[in-house]
Amino acid sequence: MTGNVISCVLAVALVLPTLSLASTTDQGVTRAQVRAELSQLEQAGFQPGAANINYPYELRHAERTLRESRASADSANTATVASASKQGL
C-alpha cells in the first residue's frame, strides 16, 4: 500500500513540471502581424480575394518576391554601412 502511494506521488511530481511548461508556450502571431504580412503580399502582387485556380502558385510567387526584395534591401544596407565605415562615419 505504501509503495503505491509513493509511486503515485512520484508520478505526479514528474508530470507536474511538464504540464506547467505546456501552458507557457508561444502565443503565435498577432492580428496586426497577419495584416502587415497580407499587406506586403498584396504589394508583391498577390490578390487574396480573386477567384483563381492558381492560388498556391501566386502566393508562393509573392512570397518569393518579398524574400528577394528583403534580401536586396539587406545587401544594400550592408553596402551602405560598409561605405560609411570606410569613410570614417
MIZAVEX-514907 format. One record per atom (N, C-alpha, C): x, y, z; residue in three letters. Coordinates in Angstrom, 2 decimals. Example, Ala and Ser with C-alpha at 12.3 -4.5 7.8 and 13.67 -1.06 7.14 Angstrom:
BEGIN
+---------+---------+---------+------+
!      xx !      yy !      zz ! code !
+---------+---------+---------+------+
!   13.19 !   -5.69 !    7.80 !  ALA !
!   12.30 !   -4.50 !    7.80 !  ALA !
!   13.20 !   -3.30 !    7.80 !  ALA !
!   12.85 !   -2.25 !    7.08 !  SER !
!   13.67 !   -1.06 !    7.14 !  SER !
!   12.90 !    0.03 !    7.87 !  SER !
+---------+---------+---------+------+
END
This chain:
BEGIN
+---------+---------+---------+------+
!      xx !      yy !      zz ! code !
+---------+---------+---------+------+
!    0.83 !   -1.19 !    0.00 !  MET !
!    0.00 !    0.00 !    0.00 !  MET !
!    0.88 !    1.25 !    0.00 !  MET !
!    1.88 !    1.28 !    0.84 !  THR !
!    2.76 !    2.44 !    0.92 !  THR !
!    3.53 !    2.60 !   -0.39 !  THR !
!    3.86 !    1.51 !   -1.02 !  GLY !
!    4.57 !    1.55 !   -2.29 !  GLY !
!    3.72 !    2.20 !   -3.38 !  GLY !
!    2.41 !    1.93 !   -3.36 !  ASN !
!    1.51 !    2.54 !   -4.35 !  ASN !
!    1.40 !    4.04 !   -4.15 !  ASN !
!    1.35 !    4.46 !   -2.91 !  VAL !
!    1.25 !    5.89 !   -2.60 !  VAL !
!    2.52 !    6.61 !   -3.05 !  VAL !
!    3.65 !    6.01 !   -2.78 !  ILE !
!    4.93 !    6.61 !   -3.17 !  ILE !
!    5.02 !    6.67 !   -4.70 !  ILE !
!    4.57 !    5.62 !   -5.36 !  SER !
!    4.59 !    5.61 !   -6.82 !  SER !
!    3.71 !    6.71 !   -7.40 !  SER !
!    2.54 !    6.90 !   -6.82 !  CYS !
!    1.62 !    7.95 !   -7.30 !  CYS !
!    2.21 !    9.33 !   -7.07 !  CYS !
!    2.77 !    9.55 !   -5.90 !  VAL !
!    3.37 !   10.85 !   -5.59 !  VAL !
!    4.53 !   11.12 !   -6.53 !  VAL !
!    5.34 !   10.12 !   -6.78 !  LEU !
!    6.47 !   10.27 !   -7.69 !  LEU !
!    6.00 !   10.55 !   -9.12 !  LEU !
!    4.97 !    9.88 !   -9.57 !  ALA !
!    4.43 !   10.11 !  -10.91 !  ALA !
!    3.89 !   11.53 !  -11.05 !  ALA !
!    3.18 !   12.01 !  -10.04 !  VAL !
!    2.64 !   13.37 !  -10.08 !  VAL !
!    3.78 !   14.38 !  -10.08 !  VAL !
!    4.81 !   14.11 !   -9.28 !  ALA !
!    5.95 !   15.03 !   -9.21 !  ALA !
!    6.68 !   15.10 !  -10.55 !  ALA !
!    6.69 !   14.03 !  -11.31 !  LEU !
!    7.35 !   14.03 !  -12.61 !  LEU !
!    6.50 !   14.67 !  -13.71 !  LEU !
!    5.19 !   14.53 !  -13.61 !  VAL !
!    4.29 !   15.04 !  -14.64 !  VAL !
!    3.98 !   16.52 !  -14.45 !  VAL !
!    3.94 !   17.01 !  -13.24 !  LEU !
!    3.57 !   18.39 !  -12.96 !  LEU !
!    4.44 !   19.42 !  -13.67 !  LEU !
!    5.76 !   19.32 !  -13.68 !  PRO !
!    6.55 !   20.31 !  -14.42 !  PRO !
!    6.27 !   20.31 !  -15.93 !  PRO !
!    5.97 !   19.16 !  -16.48 !  THR !
!    5.65 !   19.07 !  -17.90 !  THR !
!    4.37 !   19.84 !  -18.21 !  THR !
!    3.38 !   19.71 !  -17.36 !  LEU !
!    2.12 !   20.42 !  -17.57 !  LEU !
!    2.29 !   21.93 !  -17.42 !  LEU !
!    3.13 !   22.35 !  -16.50 !  SER !
!    3.33 !   23.79 !  -16.33 !  SER !
!    4.08 !   24.38 !  -17.52 !  SER !
!    4.99 !   23.63 !  -18.14 !  LEU !
!    5.70 !   24.12 !  -19.33 !  LEU !
!    4.76 !   24.22 !  -20.52 !  LEU !
!    3.80 !   23.34 !  -20.60 !  ALA !
!    2.87 !   23.36 !  -21.73 !  ALA !
!    2.02 !   24.61 !  -21.74 !  ALA !
!    1.77 !   25.21 !  -20.60 !  SER !
!    0.93 !   26.40 !  -20.55 !  SER !
!    1.69 !   27.67 !  -20.90 !  SER !
!    3.02 !   27.62 !  -20.97 !  THR !
!    3.79 !   28.82 !  -21.27 !  THR !
!    4.34 !   28.83 !  -22.69 !  THR !
!    3.67 !   28.16 !  -23.60 !  THR !
!    4.15 !   28.10 !  -24.99 !  THR !
!    3.89 !   29.43 !  -25.69 !  THR !
!    4.52 !   29.58 !  -26.84 !  ASP !
!    4.39 !   30.79 !  -27.64 !  ASP !
!    2.94 !   30.97 !  -28.08 !  ASP !
!    2.48 !   32.21 !  -28.09 !  GLN !
!    1.09 !   32.50 !  -28.44 !  GLN !
!    0.86 !   32.63 !  -29.93 !  GLN !
!    1.90 !   32.60 !  -30.73 !  GLY !
!    1.73 !   32.71 !  -32.18 !  GLY !
!    1.80 !   34.15 !  -32.63 !  GLY !
!    1.24 !   34.42 !  -33.80 !  VAL !
!    1.30 !   35.77 !  -34.35 !  VAL !
!    0.05 !   36.55 !  -33.97 !  VAL !
!    0.19 !   37.86 !  -33.94 !  THR !
!   -0.94 !   38.71 !  -33.61 !  THR !
!   -1.72 !   39.06 !  -34.88 !  THR !
!   -2.88 !   39.61 !  -34.70 !  ARG !
!   -3.70 !   40.03 !  -35.84 !  ARG !
!   -2.98 !   41.11 !  -36.64 !  ARG !
!   -2.30 !   42.02 !  -35.95 !  ALA !
!   -1.57 !   43.09 !  -36.64 !  ALA !
!   -0.44 !   42.52 !  -37.50 !  ALA !
!    0.23 !   41.49 !  -37.01 !  GLN !
!    1.30 !   40.87 !  -37.78 !  GLN !
!    0.74 !   40.20 !  -39.05 !  GLN !
!   -0.40 !   39.55 !  -38.91 !  VAL !
!   -1.02 !   38.89 !  -40.07 !  VAL !
!   -1.45 !   39.93 !  -41.10 !  VAL !
!   -2.04 !   41.02 !  -40.63 !  ARG !
!   -2.47 !   42.07 !  -41.56 !  ARG !
!   -1.28 !   42.72 !  -42.27 !  ARG !
!   -0.19 !   42.93 !  -41.53 !  ALA !
!    1.00 !   43.52 !  -42.14 !  ALA !
!    1.58 !   42.60 !  -43.21 !  ALA !
!    1.62 !   41.30 !  -42.91 !  GLU !
!    2.14 !   40.34 !  -43.90 !  GLU !
!    1.23 !   40.28 !  -45.12 !  GLU !
!   -0.07 !   40.31 !  -44.91 !  LEU !
!   -1.01 !   40.29 !  -46.03 !  LEU !
!   -0.85 !   41.54 !  -46.90 !  LEU !
!   -0.65 !   42.67 !  -46.26 !  SER !
!   -0.44 !   43.91 !  -47.00 !  SER !
!    0.83 !   43.84 !  -47.84 !  SER !
!    1.89 !   43.28 !  -47.27 !  GLN !
!    3.14 !   43.13 !  -48.02 !  GLN !
!    2.96 !   42.18 !  -49.20 !  GLN !
!    2.21 !   41.10 !  -48.99 !  LEU !
!    1.96 !   40.15 !  -50.08 !  LEU !
!    1.15 !   40.80 !  -51.20 !  LEU !
!    0.17 !   41.63 !  -50.82 !  GLU !
!   -0.62 !   42.33 !  -51.83 !  GLU !
!    0.25 !   43.29 !  -52.63 !  GLU !
!    1.19 !   43.96 !  -51.96 !  GLN !
!    2.09 !   44.87 !  -52.66 !  GLN !
!    3.01 !   44.10 !  -53.61 !  GLN !
!    3.27 !   42.82 !  -53.28 !  ALA !
!    4.12 !   41.99 !  -54.14 !  ALA !
!    3.33 !   41.36 !  -55.28 !  ALA !
!    2.03 !   41.65 !  -55.36 !  GLY !
!    1.24 !   41.17 !  -56.49 !  GLY !
!    0.22 !   40.10 !  -56.17 !  GLY !
!    0.11 !   39.67 !  -54.92 !  PHE !
!   -0.85 !   38.64 !  -54.56 !  PHE !
!   -2.23 !   39.26 !  -54.36 !  PHE !
!   -3.27 !   38.61 !  -54.90 !  GLN !
!   -4.64 !   39.09 !  -54.78 !  GLN !
!   -5.46 !   38.04 !  -54.03 !  GLN !
!   -5.62 !   38.19 !  -52.70 !  PRO !
!   -6.28 !   37.16 !  -51.92 !  PRO !
!   -7.78 !   37.01 !  -52.21 !  PRO !
!   -8.45 !   38.04 !  -52.66 !  GLY !
!   -9.88 !   37.95 !  -52.91 !  GLY !
!  -10.23 !   37.44 !  -54.29 !  GLY !
!   -9.27 !   37.30 !  -55.15 !  ALA !
!   -9.53 !   36.87 !  -56.53 !  ALA !
!   -9.82 !   35.38 !  -56.58 !  ALA !
!  -10.83 !   35.02 !  -57.37 !  ALA !
!  -11.16 !   33.60 !  -57.56 !  ALA !
!  -10.21 !   33.08 !  -58.63 !  ALA !
!   -9.16 !   32.41 !  -58.18 !  ASN !
!   -8.12 !   31.99 !  -59.11 !  ASN !
!   -7.69 !   30.57 !  -58.78 !  ASN !
!   -7.60 !   29.74 !  -59.79 !  ILE !
!   -7.19 !   28.35 !  -59.54 !  ILE !
!   -5.69 !   28.24 !  -59.31 !  ILE !
!   -4.95 !   29.30 !  -59.61 !  ASN !
!   -3.50 !   29.29 !  -59.40 !  ASN !
!   -3.10 !   29.88 !  -58.06 !  ASN !
!   -4.03 !   29.88 !  -57.11 !  TYR !
!   -3.80 !   30.50 !  -55.80 !  TYR !
!   -2.49 !   30.08 !  -55.14 !  TYR !
!   -2.20 !   28.79 !  -54.99 !  PRO !
!   -0.95 !   28.44 !  -54.28 !  PRO !
!    0.30 !   28.95 !  -55.00 !  PRO !
!    0.28 !   28.90 !  -56.31 !  TYR !
!    1.45 !   29.33 !  -57.07 !  TYR !
!    1.65 !   30.84 !  -56.97 !  TYR !
!    0.54 !   31.58 !  -57.04 !  GLU !
!    0.64 !   33.03 !  -56.94 !  GLU !
!    1.10 !   33.46 !  -55.54 !  GLU !
!    0.64 !   32.75 !  -54.52 !  LEU !
!    1.07 !   33.05 !  -53.16 !  LEU !
!    2.57 !   32.79 !  -53.02 !  LEU !
!    3.03 !   31.67 !  -53.53 !  ARG !
!    4.47 !   31.35 !  -53.46 !  ARG !
!    5.30 !   32.37 !  -54.23 !  ARG !
!    4.77 !   32.80 !  -55.37 !  HIS !
!    5.48 !   33.80 !  -56.17 !  HIS !
!    5.59 !   35.12 !  -55.39 !  HIS !
!    4.51 !   35.54 !  -54.75 !  ALA !
!    4.54 !   36.77 !  -53.97 !  ALA !
!    5.50 !   36.64 !  -52.78 !  ALA !
!    5.51 !   35.48 !  -52.13 !  GLU !
!    6.43 !   35.25 !  -51.01 !  GLU !
!    7.88 !   35.29 !  -51.50 !  GLU !
!    8.14 !   34.69 !  -52.65 !  ARG !
!    9.49 !   34.71 !  -53.22 !  ARG !
!    9.90 !   36.14 !  -53.56 !  ARG !
!    8.98 !   36.91 !  -54.12 !  THR !
!    9.26 !   38.31 !  -54.45 !  THR !
!    9.61 !   39.10 !  -53.20 !  THR !
!    8.86 !   38.87 !  -52.12 !  LEU !
!    9.15 !   39.55 !  -50.86 !  LEU !
!   10.52 !   39.16 !  -50.32 !  LEU !
!   10.83 !   37.85 !  -50.36 !  ARG !
!   12.15 !   37.39 !  -49.88 !  ARG !
!   13.27 !   38.05 !  -50.67 !  ARG !
!   13.11 !   38.11 !  -51.98 !  GLU !
!   14.14 !   38.70 !  -52.83 !  GLU !
!   14.30 !   40.20 !  -52.56 !  GLU !
!   13.18 !   40.89 !  -52.37 !  SER !
!   13.27 !   42.33 !  -52.11 !  SER !
!   13.90 !   42.59 !  -50.74 !  SER !
!   13.58 !   41.73 !  -49.77 !  ARG !
!   14.20 !   41.88 !  -48.45 !  ARG !
!   15.69 !   41.58 !  -48.51 !  ARG !
!   16.07 !   40.58 !  -49.28 !  ALA !
!   17.48 !   40.23 !  -49.41 !  ALA !
!   18.25 !   41.35 !  -50.10 !  ALA !
!   17.66 !   41.95 !  -51.13 !  SER !
!   18.35 !   43.05 !  -51.81 !  SER !
!   18.42 !   44.28 !  -50.91 !  SER !
!   17.39 !   44.51 !  -50.11 !  ALA !
!   17.42 !   45.63 !  -49.18 !  ALA !
!   18.48 !   45.40 !  -48.11 !  ALA !
!   18.60 !   44.17 !  -47.63 !  ASP !
!   19.62 !   43.85 !  -46.63 !  ASP !
!   21.01 !   44.04 !  -47.20 !  ASP !
!   21.23 !   43.61 !  -48.43 !  SER !
!   22.55 !   43.77 !  -49.03 !  SER !
!   22.85 !   45.24 !  -49.29 !  SER !
!   21.83 !   46.03 !  -49.63 !  ALA !
!   22.03 !   47.46 !  -49.83 !  ALA !
!   22.38 !   48.13 !  -48.50 !  ALA !
!   21.72 !   47.72 !  -47.43 !  ASN !
!   22.03 !   48.27 !  -46.11 !  ASN !
!   23.44 !   47.89 !  -45.68 !  ASN !
!   23.85 !   46.68 !  -45.97 !  THR !
!   25.20 !   46.23 !  -45.63 !  THR !
!   26.23 !   47.05 !  -46.40 !  THR !
!   25.96 !   47.31 !  -47.69 !  ALA !
!   26.87 !   48.11 !  -48.50 !  ALA !
!   26.95 !   49.53 !  -47.98 !  ALA !
!   25.84 !   50.09 !  -47.54 !  THR !
!   25.82 !   51.45 !  -47.01 !  THR !
!   26.63 !   51.54 !  -45.73 !  THR !
!   26.48 !   50.55 !  -44.85 !  VAL !
!   27.23 !   50.53 !  -43.60 !  VAL !
!   28.72 !   50.38 !  -43.89 !  VAL !
!   29.07 !   49.51 !  -44.82 !  ALA !
!   30.48 !   49.32 !  -45.18 !  ALA !
!   31.06 !   50.60 !  -45.76 !  ALA !
!   30.31 !   51.29 !  -46.60 !  SER !
!   30.76 !   52.53 !  -47.21 !  SER !
!   30.95 !   53.60 !  -46.14 !  SER !
!   30.03 !   53.68 !  -45.21 !  ALA !
!   30.12 !   54.67 !  -44.14 !  ALA !
!   31.31 !   54.39 !  -43.23 !  ALA !
!   31.60 !   53.11 !  -42.97 !  SER !
!   32.73 !   52.79 !  -42.11 !  SER !
!   34.05 !   53.08 !  -42.82 !  SER !
!   34.08 !   52.94 !  -44.16 !  LYS !
!   35.28 !   53.27 !  -44.93 !  LYS !
!   35.57 !   54.77 !  -44.85 !  LYS !
!   34.50 !   55.54 !  -44.87 !  GLN !
!   34.66 !   56.98 !  -44.84 !  GLN !
!   34.89 !   57.52 !  -43.43 !  GLN !
!   34.78 !   56.61 !  -42.45 !  GLY !
!   35.03 !   57.02 !  -41.07 !  GLY !
!   33.84 !   57.67 !  -40.41 !  GLY !
!   32.67 !   57.41 !  -40.89 !  LEU !
!   31.46 !   57.98 !  -40.29 !  LEU !
!   30.96 !   57.16 !  -39.15 !  LEU !
+---------+---------+---------+------+
END
